[in-house]
Amino acid sequence: TAFFHGDLEEEILMKQPEGFEHYACRLLKSLYGLKQSPRQWYKRFDSFMVSQGFDRNSYDCCVYHSKLDNGSMIYLLLYVDDML
């Protein structure tokens, strides 16, 4: 269900199921199975993490870190199946 939170940048039309053949459906959010879904979800996740004060690791884009006021470090490692 995480892929439902990714916003699409391009216009994608979907064929309607049987019984709705005369209509087309324009997708506003990504769906599982679209090639764009993992990337769009990651971009949204990344912007949220950066807005929360985390920095992205320069060697691995799926590792985030943040230093607390007391000197402690927080590390977040992200792994999603089928990720680009």
N, C-alpha and C positions, 0 to 999 in steps of 0.2 A: 504493500500500500504506500510505501515511501515515494514511489514514482508518481503518484497522483499530486504531489506537491511541487513538481517541477513545472515551470512555466515554459511554454514553447516560444521560440523566437521566429519561426517561420509558419506560414499557413499550411496546415495539413487537413485534408478532407478525408473523411472516412465513409466507406460504402455502408449504407444502412442495411439492417437485416431484412430477411424476406417479409414482404408486406409493406415495406416503406421504400420500395425501389425508386420512387419519383423524388426522393429527397436526398440531400447530402448533409453530412454532419461535419461541422468545422470544429476541430479539437482546440480547446483553449489550454488544457493541461495535458501533460504527457501520460501515456499509458504504458504498462508493462508490455514489452514486445516491440516497441518502437526503437529504432536505432538511436534516437536522440535522448531517450529517457534517462539512462544512467548519467550522461553528461549534464543534462539540465538539472537533475536532482543534485548532483555534486556542486554545481555552480551556486545553487540556492543554499546548500549546506555551508559551503565555503564563505559566502557573504555573511551568513549568520555568525559563524565562528569568529570571523575577523571583526564584526561589529561588537562582539562580546570581549574583545581585547586579546584574542589569541593570535599568535603568529604562525604562519605556515612554514614548515621546514623547507629549506632551499634544496635539499637532496631528495626528499620524498614528500610529494604533495598531499599525502594522506596522513601526515603526522603534524599535529598542532601542539604548540606549547605556550605557556603563559607563566610569568613569574609573579608570585604574590608579594605583598608588602613586607612580609616577614622573611623573605628570601627563599621560601619553598617554591618548587616548580610543579606545575601541572602539565602532564603529557596526555594527549588524546590521540589514539591511533585508530584510524577508520579503515574498515575493510568491508566492502560490499561485493557480493558475487556479481559477475558480469560487468564490473566497472571498467571503464576505459582507462 
